[in-house]
Amino acid sequence: MDFNDIQKLMDEFNGSDMRELEITSEGFHIHLSKNEVSFEKPAIAKESSEKPAIEAVEDVSVSEKSKAFEKDDVKAIRAPMVGTIYLKPEPDKDPYVTEGMRVHKGDIVCIIEAMKMMTEIKSDLDGVISEVLVENEDLVEFDQPLFKVTEGQAWLF
């Protein structure tokens, strides 16, 4: 995408009813938002409430602020999309995961609903859930940490 394409996309986005738009394609990432409060960059969103916040990078990168708690053995399972998080498969059921529970790559840890579509979120890590960072039915942002996972804690189980 060149600058003219991005400018045209921004103009069309500003004229639409959409609140957020995110496009990732061939190493290009752009996130447009009309929301005044943004998880990743609240200062930018407040300064430019009339224009969408724009982020264009070569590769999708994680903000340093949200990565601050990650150490060698503590990692995060992050939201791959914006939406409403459900920590339980049904309101009267137990949560998918709880603190102290072992997870493996591919285990379902929650569901995120976006535009009436339910998406199962699977762990990309092996380890133990050391902290649940969100509440059931919270609105989550793209790349927001959802769970802290301590890797290499096989002795707990």
N, C-alpha and C positions, 0 to 999 in steps of 0.2 A: 504494500500500500504506500502510495506517495502522499505528500502533504495535501494536495488537492483532493484526493479521495477521502482523507481523514477530515478535512474541512467540510466537505459535502456531507459526510456521515454525521458530523456534529450538528450541522444545520438541520438535517432531517430529524435527528434525535431531539433537538430543542423544540421542533414543531410538533412532535408526537406526544402521546399520552404516557409513553413509557417512562418509568422512574430510573431504571438502570439497564445498561446494555454492556455485555462483555463478549469480546470476540478473540479467539485464539486460533491462529492459523499459521502453519509453516514457520515457527519460531517468532511470530509476531503476536503481541498481546495488547489489547486496548480495553479499558474499562471506563465507561461513561456513566455518570451518576448525577441526578438532580436532587438527591437527598442532601439535606443540610448537615447531617451528622453521618460521617463515614467511619467504619471501624478502623481502617488503616491510616487515614490521613485526615483527621477532623479539622485541623487548622486550614487546610486547603479548601475543604468543602464550605467552611464558614465564610472565607474570603470571597468565594466566587459562587454565590448561591444562584445567580442568574445564568451563568455558564456552567456546563457540566465539568466535573473534575475529569481530567484525562491522564491516563498513564499509558505510555507506549514504551515497551522495552523489547530487546531482542529475545530474551527468554523470560518465562514466568519466574519471578524471584520472590522470596519471602522477606517481608520487612524485618529489619533488625530488632525493632521494638517487640514484635510478637515472638521473636526467636530468643529473647533474652533469657528465659528460664531453661532453655535446652542446654544440657551439658553432655558429656560423653555417653553417660548411661541413661539419661532422661531425654526422651524425644516426645513429639506431639503427634497425635492423629488430628488432622486439620480438615476443615470443611472444604470440599471441592466445589461448592456452589453456594449461592445465597438462597435462603429459604427458612422454613420453620423446622426445627429439629424435634424429633420424637425419640425419646430414650427407651420407650417400651413398644412392643409390637401392637399392643392394645391397652386401653386405659386400665383394665383390671388384671393385666399380666405383669410379671416381673420385668425389670429392665434387661436389655440385652447384655450389658456389662455393669459391674459395680466396682468400687475401689477394692483393690486386693485380688481381683479376678485375673487369671492368666488369659491372654489373648494370643492368637497366632495369626500370621498373615492370611487374609481371606475371611476371617471371622467377621460376621455382621456385628457392628457396635452401635448403630443407630439408623434412623431413617430421616432424610431431609425431604420435605415437601416444597416443591417449587412449581407454580402454575398448575396446580391440581395433579401433579405427577409425583409419585412416591418413589424415591431413589434409596436403595439400601446402600449404606456406607460401610465399607469393609476396611478392616485394619490393614495397614501396609507395614506393620511392625510385629515382631514377636516380643513379648514381655508381659509385665504385670501393670494393670491400670493403677497408677499411684494417685490420680486425682481426676475427678469429673469436673470440668471447667464450665459447664453450661447447665441450665435447668431445662426440664422437659417443656416443650412448646416455646422455647426462646427463639427469637429471630437471630439467625447466624449469618455472618458475612463470609465472602469468599476468603479462604486461607486462614480463617479464625481457628485458633487452637481449641479443640473440643475435649480432648483427654490427654493427660500426661501419662506416658508409658515408660516404666523403668525397665530397661533391657537387662538380661542376664540375671534375673532373680529366680532361677530354677529351684533354689533351696526352699522357697516359700511353699511349694506344693510337692 
